[in-house]
Each structure stands twice: as C-alpha cells, then as structure tokens.
Amino acid sequence: MLDLDFSFYNWAMISDFVLKGFYFSLVLTLIATLGGIVLGTLLALMRLSEKPFLVWPALVYVNGMRSIPLVMVILWFFLLVPLIIGQPIGAEISAVVTFIAFEAAYFSEIIRAGIQSIPRGQVMAGEALGMTYAQNMRLVVLPQAFRNMLPVMLTQTIILFQDTSLVYAIGAYDMLKGFETAGKLFGRPVEAYLLAAVVYFVICYSLSRLVRRLHQKIAIIR
C-alpha cells in the first residue's frame, strides 16, 4: 500500500493552486472550441467546394494537422514563432492560438460529415426557391447539420479539455500544473497526481454522460 497522506487533500490546497489552473483550462477549452468551430466551418466549406484552389489548401491543412501530435504543434509554435517575429510570445497566447488551429482540423471533418448528412433534395429545394449558395448553407443546411453533429462536437470538446494538460510543455499554468505545483511544494507528488486523475475522470465522465443523454434526445426528435 502506498503511504498516502490524506491531509494533503484540503480546500486550501485546491483554492490556492488548482482553481487558477482549472479556470485557465476551462477558458482555453471554450475559446478553442468556438474558434475551432468557426475556422473548421470555413475549412469544411472549402473542402466541399468544387474549386481546386479552395479544396487543396484546406485538404493539406486538415490532413497535415491531423497527422502531427498536438504537443509537437504547441512546441513548434512556442519556439519557432518568436524567432520569426523577433519577440517572445506568452505561453497562454501560444496555447490559445495552437489549440484553435489544431482543433479546427478535427471540427472541420465533423462539420463536413454533418453537412454531407443533409439530404441532397433539401439543397436542391433551396436552389429551386432562388437561394444563393451562402443562403442555402446558412438557412437550410448548417442549422440541420449542427444539430446532427452536436453530440460529436461535444465529445470532441471533452477530448479538447483533456488535451489542455499538454500545455505543461510550454509552462502554461493549467489545472494539471496546479496539482503538480502543490505536490512539489508539499512533497506529495503521488497524492497530487492521484487527485488530478480523479478530478479529470469525474469531469470528463460526467460530461460524457450528459452528451450521451443529449444524443438520445436528438435521436428521439428525429
């Protein structure tokens, strides 16, 4: 049995070290999700376009990002961009930009699949009514597509929250960093990492259960 010190688990430790990191992880997740959806929608529309000069850049970007580990993208941006622009950038800004750019590739594929799930007849009906391509997408296709892909997008957001722990590589103060700092300060790293694992599990499992219930409700509506 491990010689665990349960007195380490107290609200003072949580409030002094963990809450700051949790707030950053939560904000990073929300910003990266919103930014990734916006950029991912643009990439999806580019890939669905019939114009090669739009299809190929989007294809290269999406496949390239999906083929590289996120931690490598974080390190490259944090280390190389300051050399290019001639001045350092903060770890927080690097994390936000990197996560938006990286998650956009995954959201793009989700959105593209959602758009393609809409029956072609509805698109043709919109065209018959005189709608332009943009109007058809905005009023007919995208509202239905987002409803269809909402559970998958929320699942990707949960994965994104888990991935925020990777910002430790550039020194950003996320939730895992808060646990690690407390563990080092009090000399209890085992207790710190054990509690971190429990907190991540409770948050992500609870959210996944909510997503499952949402998926069931959407299925009933259909």
NORLINDA-V385163 format. One record per pair of residues at least 24 apart in sequence whose ideal C-beta (glycine too) atoms are under 7 Angstrom apart, sorted by the first residue. I is the first residue (numbers start at 1). GAP is how many residues later the second one is. D is the distance in whole Angstrom. If there is no record, write none. Layout:
i=[I;I]
gap=[GAP;GAP]
d=[D;D]
//
This chain:
i=[2;4;4;5;5;8;8;8;9;9;13;17;17;17;18;18;18;18;20;20;21;21;21;21;21;22;24;24;24;25;25;25;25;28;28;28;28;29;29;29;29;31;32;32;32;32;32;33;33;35;36;36;36;36;37;39;39;40;40;40;40;41;43;43;44;44;44;44;47;48;48;61;62;62;62;65;65;66;66;70;70;70;71;71;73;73;74;74;74;74;74;75;75;78;91;91;91;91;92;94;95;95;95;103;106;107;107;110;110;110;110;111;111;113;114;114;114;114;115;115;117;117;118;118;147;150;151;151;151;151;154;155;158;158;158;161;162;162]
gap=[188;186;187;183;186;178;180;183;182;186;169;161;164;165;157;160;161;164;153;158;152;153;154;156;157;153;148;149;150;136;139;149;150;67;68;71;136;128;131;132;135;65;64;67;68;71;128;124;127;65;64;67;68;71;70;61;65;64;67;68;71;70;61;65;64;67;68;71;65;64;67;44;43;46;47;37;40;39;40;32;93;96;95;98;25;29;24;92;93;95;96;94;95;92;76;79;80;81;80;76;72;75;77;57;50;46;49;39;42;43;46;34;38;36;31;32;34;35;26;30;28;31;26;27;71;68;60;63;64;67;57;56;46;49;50;43;38;42]
d=[6;7;6;6;6;6;5;4;7;6;5;4;5;4;6;4;6;7;6;6;5;5;4;5;3;4;7;6;5;7;4;5;4;6;6;6;5;7;5;5;6;6;7;4;5;5;6;5;6;4;6;3;5;5;5;6;4;4;3;4;5;5;6;4;5;4;4;6;6;6;6;7;5;5;7;6;4;5;7;5;6;6;5;5;5;5;5;6;7;6;6;6;7;4;7;5;5;4;6;6;5;7;5;6;6;7;7;5;5;6;6;7;7;7;4;7;5;3;6;5;7;5;5;6;7;7;5;6;4;7;5;6;5;5;6;7;7;6]
//
